Structure formats: C-alpha cells, structure tokens
Amino acid sequence: LPADVVAAAIACFESGDARGALSLLYRGALIHLVRGMGLRIPESATEVECERIASESLPQALASDFAELSRACAYAHRALPPAEFTQLCRRWSPHLAGAA
C-alpha cells in the first residue's frame, strides 16, 4: 500500500479509476482492522465474511463504516458518485494514516 492510502485513492478516483480507488481504501481498511484493531480475519475470507466478522467484533460506528465501504466495493462496477467517494475517504482518513 502507498504511504498515504487516502491520497492515492483520491488520485485514482480523479483519474477515472473508481474501482482502483475503492480497492485501495478497502485494503487499507482491512490492514487497519487487523493490525490496529486486532480483528482476526482468515486469509480466505470473502467480503461478506469480513463484514460479518467486523459487525460482531468492532464498535458499531466503525463496523458500519466498514460495511458501507464493503458494499461500495461490491458495486464497484457502477458509477460511484463523487460525493459518496468523498464521504468514504473522510470516514477512513483518520484510520488509514499509518496503514501502509
């Protein structure tokens, strides 16, 4: 991951690569949840399984933010409104400062 995950994701999004931007945010979020929050996620876990584990183990607000990010990734084939992407970046920016 890049040193500044959110900045790299924004650059991807602004260059027209919404899927790549969401992928960066999602991978950064997973690293934060595993390393920073101690979440135990098996390597073989699907996005749905990660979301379930997060909802069972994390504070509700963080689990909700992760669920929103996970769902955005699941629908990455559709056009993601810039405001929605900006909101995801704002929510995850404090968590991803040292994710790399």
C-alpha positions, -999 to 999 in steps of 0.1 A, spaced: 0 0 0 11 36 -6 22 56 25 -9 78 21 -37 54 12 -64 81 11 -44 104 -12 -36 76 -35 -72 65 -36 -83 101 -44 -57 103 -72 -71 70 -87 -107 82 -84 -98 116 -100 -81 98 -129 -113 78 -136 -103 46 -118 -131 43 -92 -125 5 -88 -88 10 -81 -96 38 -56 -121 16 -37 -96 -13 -37 -70 9 -21 -95 21 6 -107 -14 12 -72 -30 15 -62 -1 38 -92 -6 59 -86 -43 63 -50 -37 73 -61 -12 99 -88 -35 113 -63 -64 115 -32 -46 127 -47 -17 145 -79 -32 159 -68 -68 164 -96 -82 141 -89 -118 132 -98 -123 95 -88 -155 78 -69 -151 45 -97 -169 27 -125 -147 40 -148 -131 15 -160 -95 17 -193 -108 32 -174 -128 58 -152 -98 66 -182 -76 71 -198 -102 94 -166 -105 115 -164 -67 117 -200 -64 128 -195 -89 155 -162 -75 168 -160 -38 163 -177 -8 178 -209 -2 159 -198 30 141 -166 15 128 -184 -17 118 -210 4 99 -183 24 81 -166 -8 71 -200 -22 59 -205 9 38 -170 6 22 -175 -31 16 -208 -25 -2 -193 3 -23 -166 -22 -34 -192 -49 -41 -209 -24 -65 -177 -10 -80 -189 -18 -115 -215 10 -112 -206 47 -113 -198 58 -78 -210 94 -71 -181 116 -62 -199 128 -30 -202 91 -19 -165 85 -25 -155 117 -7 -176 106 23 -158 72 24 -125 90 23 -135 113 51 -146 84 73 -115 63 67 -88 91 66 -83 91 104 -79 53 105 -56 50 74 -29 74 84 -5 46 92 -20 17 75 8 11 50 
